[in-house]
Amino acid sequence: MSMEPKRRFRLWQELRRRGVPKVMAMYTATAFIIMEAAEIMMPRLGLPDWSVTLVIILLIAGLPVAFVLSWVFDITPQGVVKTGSLEETDISGEDAESHITRRRKLRASDVVIALLLIVVIFLAYPKIFGKWDADLPREMRGKVSIAVMPFKNMTGDSIYNLWQEGMQNLLITSLSNSQELSVRQYETMNSLLGNERGVTYASLTPSVAGEMARKVDANTVISGSMHKAGQKIRVTANIMNATSQEVYKSYEMEGHAEDELFSLADSLSYAIRDFLELRNIKQSMEFDVAHVYTNSTEAYKYYLSGVTYHNQLDYSRAAEYYNKAIEVDSNFVSAMMKLAFCCGDQRNAVLSKYWADKAFERIDRLPQDMQLMVHTVKAAADKLPLDQIGYARQYLELHPYSSYMVYMLAWVHFNLEQWDEAIEGFEKSISMYEKRDTHPWAWTYILLGGAYHHVGSHKQEEKIFNEGRKLWPDQKATFDYWQAICAVARGDSTDARYYLGEIDIMLEQKGWPDTFVWLWYAGVYDEAGSYVLAENYYRKAVESRPDDPYLANDLAMFLISRNVNVIEGMDLITPIVEENPGNAPFLYTYALGLFKTEKYEEAGNTLQKSWDLTPYYDHRQFTLRKKIRDQLAGS
């Protein structure tokens, strides 16, 4: 038993003699610095995201190599030589121990290791402690702390001296109702002013006010003054940084009599509260959510609720909150743009275009980057994908960290069926979210998996659907559907049965009839290219509910688009279109059937109606329009 500790000590002595710990420390520190540099520089150089991953893999693979080389070789003034055995050094027993443990002089390598460790600590500290800070709730991270100073009476009329503290007290009372603000109370400020010798209200310069605010641990100062010209009373207020004396915002309010000072104080408090609350909330938000323009905290909070429901694919609730945000702030362009997409996701082209146009009407009031954002939304509503790509790229030149715009660019490429560009964009969007220890919304995974499917990369397709399925359990049924398609396409009958079984369970739990089971099965086999099975399930669904126009349209589209039986498909869709002339999917099916039966002019007119009623660019419709025009031009 006593030999084991001694053997361990001898092993450690041998590692130290060969310089292995030193090499490992230098290698690890240097590798960490290289990884940090690669993560910063490679995206800036336009290199793909996988290049950073490759660097990390190579550095990890190099670790055991460095260990072996440090064990075998030494670097000496004579060059690289093989490390001799312990016996060859002519040091043994107690002499070896004393040789290793005796005090030695500081070497250059020790300084290098120390410097590398300092750099590593400097780089790692914000990643570790900054993340802990970010995970804390806002009340633990600290609110905006405010010190409200007495308002100076600059009217020349002593009757307004009472309002110096009166305005201060009214603002303190009003601002104290905010959950985002921590306001130093009137008694605290009054006591502080009373204890400060030589400080009068007239001598409250920005530097003095800042110093007093810091004494009560306030980082923000509100100071102001009252002026009078004729019968008009003007109250000014400044919001200032207590340390730097930088003025964040200034306000001016005017009234006509002393009794209007109450309403002026209310107006000031609402304006100040909205500004400070918005500033504080936005500092805790990621760029794409914080980068909006509104002066109303209430409108912004409605907007955030809308974004939350939108990310959960609850379009009705999202639209409800976006509308509430616009009711509070009628010029809230960011909410209008989100609502345009929300209506489009609900296949309401008219409302989608309405809100895109409403945002566009206000474009001249916005800064350059927000103008580009509005242009991208307008281009989406106008079905101009190339314009949308151009504006999105200009925006990303200004804000390359906007994961929302990276997603939008990938989405446009997906709609254009430019699969490689779509894959690159969606992968980049996911990577950007992962760096913030979060994940994008479900559609990123659904569309990326779909793009993989179209290029035949079924392993990547399966992997990304699995990731989305874990991250978005509420959308499990959707991912099961696409996983079933992936399994059938790659010929994996075991996985196909599993995911189809999961669909069965979901539909049974929802209490849906067998009709929907057959419809989901039909969609799976249709997308996977198993047309015989697809046709069988489409027909079973229609037979179970023959009066359902949507089921009949699905069967008609299958028969026409797959060239199974175009005439039967037209017999199905014709009466449906006559009864539903404003339904875009029905019109498209009918237009496709007209084209395949060589009725080109009627096909073109019908397709135009479908195009106008479709919210976004549809590549199938665009391609069909071109084919119809070519046929008409050649006839």
N, C-alpha and C positions, 0 to 999 in steps of 0.2 A: 504493500500500500504506500509506503514512504517513497518508493522509487518514482511514482507517477508525477507528483509535483516537480521532482527534480528533472524528469524528462521534459516536462513542459517548459521549464526554465531554460534547459539546454537548447530546446527548439527555438525559443524566443531569442536567446543569445545568438544562435546561428543566423536567424532572420536579420537581426540587427547588424551582425558582422558583415553580412552580404548587402546591407543597405536596402533591404526590401521595404520596410515601413516607410522610409524616406521617399523611395520611388513611388510607392502607392499613394502617398499623400500628395506628392507633386502631380502625379498623373490625374488623380481624382479632381484636384482643384483646377488644373488646367482644362480638363475635359468639361467641367461645369462652366467655366468661363467661355469656352468655345461654343457650347450649346446655347448659352445666353446670347452670344454674338450672332450665331447662326439664326436664332429665332427673330432677332431684330433686323439683321441685314439682308437675309435671303429674300424675304417678301418684297423689300424695297428694291432689290435688284431685278425683280420680275421673275424670280425662280419659282417653280411650283412648290406647293406645300410639302410634297413628299421628299423634297430635297433636305428639309430640316430633319425629318424622320430618318433619312438615310445617314445623316451625320451622327445622330444619336446612336443608331445601330452600330455604326463603325467604331464609335468611341467605346461602347459597351463591349464589343468584340475585342477591342484592343486591350482591355483590362487584364485578362489572363495572359495575354502575350507579354505585356509589360512585367507581370509578376515573374514569369519564367525567365525572361531576359535579365531582370534584376538579380535573380538567384544565380544565374550561370555566369554573368559577365560583370566586370567592374570598369568604370571609366577612370583612367589614371592619366598623369601628365605624359605618359608614353603612349597613350591611346587606349582603345578598348581591349581589355585582356580578360581571359577566363579567370574566374574567382578560384583561388586555391583552396584546398581543404584546410580544416583547422590545424591538422598536424603540420602542414607545409608552412604555416606561419610561425612555427616554433614557439607557439604559445599554448600551454596546456594547463589543466587543473586550476589551481588558485591563481596562477599567473594570468590565465585567460580571463578569469573573472575580474581580476584587478585591472587588466588592460581595457576591458569593455566598460567597466563602471567608473574608472577614474575620470576626474574632471578634465575636459578638453577645451581647447580654444573655440571661439565662435567662428564658424565657416561661412563662406558665401552662400552655400546651398541652404544653410539654416535661414539666412535672411530672405532668400528667394521663397522658401516655403512659407515663412511668416507673412510676406507680402501677398502671396497667393491666397492664404487663408483670410487675410483682411478683405481682399477683393471679393472672395466668395461670401463672407458674412455680409458685406455691404450689398451684394446683389440678392442674397437670399432673405435678408431681413424683411423688406417690404412684401415679399411673396408670402412669408409665413405669418408675420404679425399684422400686415395689412389685410390679409384674408380674414383673420380672426376679427379684426375691427369691422370689416364689411358685413360679417355674419351677425353682428350684434343688432338688436332692434334699435330704431331711431332714438327712443327715449334714453337708451344706454350710451349711444354715441354722443349725445349732447344736442340740445336744441339751440336755436338762435337766441343768445342771451342779449337782452336789450336794456339800456339805460336811457330813460327819457328825461331830458333836461327841461328846466323852466323855459318858457318862450319869452324872448325879450320884447319889452314894450317900446317900440320905435315910433309910436303914434304922436308923441309929444303931449299926450293927454293922460294925466295921472289916474283917471277913472279906469283905465285899462290895466293898471298895475295888478289888480286882483286876478286878471285873466292870465298873468304870467304863470302862476301855479295852477290856475283853473284849467288851461289848455293841457298842461302837463298831466294833471290828475285825470282828465277825461280820456286822454290817449292811453294812459296806464291801465285804466279800468277796462277800456274796450279791447286793447291788445292782449290783456291777460286771459281773455276767453279762448284764445287760440291754443290748440294742442301742440302746435309746431314751435311756439315761441315761449321763452322764459323771460318774463318781464320783471325787472327790479321794482319793488313796490314804492309807493309814494313816501311812506314813512322812512324807508331806507335812504332814498335820495334826499329827502328833506333833512335827515340827520347828518348825512355826509356834507351837504352844503353848509349846514350850521357849524360843523366842526372845522371847515376850511377857512382859515384866517385870510382876510383880504380878498376873498372871492365874492364878487357881486354878480348879479345877473348880467349886467352890462359887460363884465370882464370874462364871460364864458366864451373864450375863443375856441376854435376847433381843438387846439393842442391841450388846453385846460380841460375841456369836456372829455376828451379822450383819456386823459390821465385819471380823471375822476371815475369814468366808466370802468377802467381797469382795476380800480380799487375795490369795486364790487363785482369783479370777475365777469364783466359784460364785454362782449366782443363787438357790439354794435351800438352806436349812439344815434338818438333822434333829437335833433335840436331845431329850433325855429324862432320866428319873430313875427310880430304884428305891425302892420303899417296902415296909415290912413291917408287918403287923398280925397278931400271933399267929404261926401257922404259914404264913400266906399271904404270898406275894411278889407285888407289883404293879409292873409295868413300864409307864411311860407314854412316849409319843413324840409329838412335834409336828413337822409339816412346815410350814416358815415361809419367807416371802419375805425374802431377805437384805437388801433395801433398805428396805422399808416395815415389816418385822416383822409383816406380816399372816400369821396362822396359817391355812393352807389346810385342814388336817385334823389331828385328834388321835386317837390310839389308846391303848387300855388293854388289857393282857394280864395274866392272873393265873395263878400256879402255887402249889405247896405245898412246894417244896423247892428248894435251890440247884441240884440237877442238872437241874431243869426249865427253867433259864434258857436252855439251848441251844434247846429247842423253842420257848420264848417268842421268842427272837431270830429263829428261822425264820418263825414266824407273823407277827411284825412286818415282816420283810423282804418277805414275799409281799404283805402288805396295802399297804405303802408302795410297792412296785414297781408293783403293779396301778394304784394311784391315780395315780402320776406318769406311767406309760406311757400310760394312758388320756388323761390331761390333755394330754400332749404330742401324741399322735396326733390327738385330736379338734380341736386348734387348727389342724391343717393340712387339716381336712376341711370341706366345705361344710356348711351348717346342717342340712339334712335327714338327712345321714348321721351327723353328730356328735351330733345331738340325740336320744340314746338313753340308757337308764339300765341300767347294769350295772357291777359292781365288779370284773369279771374281764377282764383284757387278752386272755386266750386266747379267751374267749367273744366279745369284740368283734372280734377278728381273724377268727374264723370267720364272724361276721355280715357283715363287709366282703367276704369272699370270696363269700358268698351273694348279696349285693347286686350284685357284679360279674357273676356268672353269670346272675342274674335280668335284669339290663340287656341281656345278650347273648341273652335268650330261651331260655337253657339251663335249663329249669325243673327237670329232674331233679337236676343238679349243685347248683343253688341250694337246693333242698329239702334235699339232703344236708348242706350247710354250715349252714343254719338249724337243722336238727336237732342238729348237733354243738354249736352255740352254746347251745342249750337244755339239752343234756346237761351242759355245763359250769356253766351258770347256770340253774337250774330256774325262776327268776323273771324271765327275760329277756323282758319283754313285747314289746319292739320286734321281736325275732326271731319271736315268735309271730304278730304281726300280718303280718309279711312272709310267713311260712309260710302263713298263711290265704289270702293273695292268690296265692301260688305254687301251692297246691293247687287253688284256683279256676281259675287259668289252665290247669291240667291237667284241668279239668272234673271234679274230684273234690269234689262238693258236701259230702259227709259230712265229709271231713277238713278242708275249708275252714271249715266251721261249727264243727268241734271246736276248731280253734286260735283262732278268733275268740272262742269262749266261754271258752277257757282264759285268754286275755288279759283278757277282761272280768271274770273271777273275781278278778283282782289289781288292779282299777281303783282301789280305795280307797287303795292304797299310793302312787299316782302324783300328781304335781302337776296343776293344772287343765288345762294345755295338753295333756299326755299323756293325760289322761282324755278330752278331746275327740277326740283321735286314735283312741283305743280305740273310742269311740262310733261314729266313722265306719266303722271296720272291721266292727264288730258290725252296723251298719245295712246294710252291703253284704252280709254273710252272711245277714242276715234278709230281704233283698230289699225294703228300705224306702228307696227313693231320695230321697224328700223329706226324711226324717230325716237321711240322709247329707249332703244339701245344706246343711241347717241347721247341723249340727255342723261341717262343713267351713268354712262362712262364719264361724262363731264362732272357729274356730282361726286363720283368716286375719286376723281382727281383732287377735289377739295376735301373730301372726307373718306379716305380709304378704309377707315375702321367702321364704316356703316354696314353692318351685317344685313340690315333690312334691304339696302340697295343692292348688295351682292346677291341676295336671294331673288330680288325682282329681276335682275339681269339674267340670272339662270332660268327663271320662270319664262321669260320672253323667248330665250333660246329653246326651251322645251316646247313652247307653243309653235315655234318655227320648225320643230322636229330636227333641230341641230343638236343631236344627242351628245356628242363629245363636249361641246361648249357647255351644255346644260349640266353634265356630270361634273365638270371642273368647277362650275359655279356653285352648285349645291354642296360639293365636298368642301369648298372653301368656306361657305357659310357655316357649315357644321363645325369646322375647325375653329372659326372665330368664336363661336359660342363656347366650345370646349375650353378655350383659353380663359374664359370668364367663369369656368366651373358651372355652366348651365347648358341648356340645349334648345334648339329652335323648335318651332311649332311642327305639328304632325305632318303637314303637307310637304315639308322639306324632305322627309324620309320617304313619303309616298311617291313624290315625283322623281326623286333620285333613284329609287328602286325601279320605277317605270322606265327611266332612261336606260338603266342597266339592262332591263328586259329587252328593250328594242335593239340594243347592240349585241345581245346574246350573252352577256356577262352574268350568268345565272348564280354563280357563287357569290359575287358581290351583291347581287339583287337579294338573295336569301339573307345575307349578313345584315344589310341595311334595314330590311323589313323586321328582322329580329330585334335590332336596336330600337327602332321606332315602336315596336310592340311593347318593349319593356318600359320605355320612357313615357309612352302615352297609353296607359291601360284603358282609358275611356274610349280609345279608338281601336281597341283590340279586334273588333269584328271586321273593320276595314283592312287591318293588316293580315288577318286570317284569310280574307278574300284574296288579297294579292299574293300571299304565300302559297295558297292553293294553286293559283295560276302559275306561279314559278315552279312548283313541284310537278304539275302536269307537263309543263313545257320541257322540263329536263328529264322527264320519264321516271320520276321517283314516285311510284304508286303508294309506298308506305306513308310518306309525308303528305301526299295528296289526300289520302283517306283521313289522316289525322286532322288536317285543317278543314276539310269538308265536314268532318264530325264536329269540330268546334263551331262551325257555322250553324249546324243543326241544333246544337245546344243553345246557342245565342237566340236563334229564332224561336225555339221552344220556350225559353225563359220569357221572351217578350210576348208569347201567346199568339204569334203570327201563324197563319194557315200554311199548309203545304205549298200553296201557290208560290210563296216567296222563297221557299227552299229550292224549288225547281228553277225559279228565275235566277237565283244566285248561282246555282250549279250551271245553268245555261251560260251565264256571263263568264264564269271560270273557264269552261271548255271552249267558248268562243274566243276569248282573249289568248288562250293557250294554243289555238289552232286545231282543236279536236272537233271538227265541224259536225260530224255525225252525231256525237253525244250532245253537242250544243243544240242542234235542231230538235232532237228528241225532247229535251227539257223545255225549250221554248214552246213547243207545241203542247206539252202537258200543262204548262202555266196558262196558256191561252184557253185551252179546253176547260180548265177549272173555273175561269172567269172570262167568258167570251165577250162580255160587255165593257171590259176595261180597256180604254183606248191606248193606255201606255203599254200594256202587255202586248196588244196587237201591233203597236208601232215597233216594239223590240223585235218581234218575229218578222215583221215586214222589212225592217232594216237589215236583219240577218240574211233573209232570203235574197234581197236585192244586192247588198254590198258584197256578199260572198258568192254571188252568181249561182245560187242554189236553184231559185225559181223566181225570176224577176216578175213574171206575169202574175203569179199568185201574190207576191209582195205588193204589187200595184193594186190588186183587187182588195187587199186588206187596208192599205193606207188611204186610198182615194176617198171613201166616205168619212174617214176620221178627219182629214184635212178640211173637208167641206163643213164639218161640224165644229172644227177648232181652227179657224183661219189665222189666229194670232199666236199659234204655238210654234216656236222656232224649231225644236227637234222634229216635229211632225212634218213641217214644211221642207226641212232638209231631206228627210227620207223620201218624200214625194218628188222633190227636185232630182234626186239621184236616180229614182226610177224613171222619170221622164227622160233624163239624159240617156239612160241605158236602152230606152225604147225609141231613141233618136228623135224625140220631140224637143229640139234644142231651144227654140225661142221660148216656149212655155216653161222649160226647165230654168232658163235664165231669169225669167220674171219671178218664178217661185223662189229661186235661190236668193234673189235680192231681198225678198221679204224676210227670209230666214236670217240673212246676214244682218239686216237692220235690227232684228229682234234679239240677236246674239250679243251678250255684253262685251266679250273680248274677241280678239283675233282668233279665228278658227282655221287652222291650216288645211283641214279637209275641205272646208267650204271655199277657201282661197284657190286651192288646186282645182276643184270642180268648176269654179267660175272661169278659170283660165282655159280648161278643156272645152267648155261650152262656147267661149268666145272664139277659140280656134276653129271649132266646127262651124260656127256661124260665118266666120270670115272665109272659110274654104268652100261654103255651099253657094 
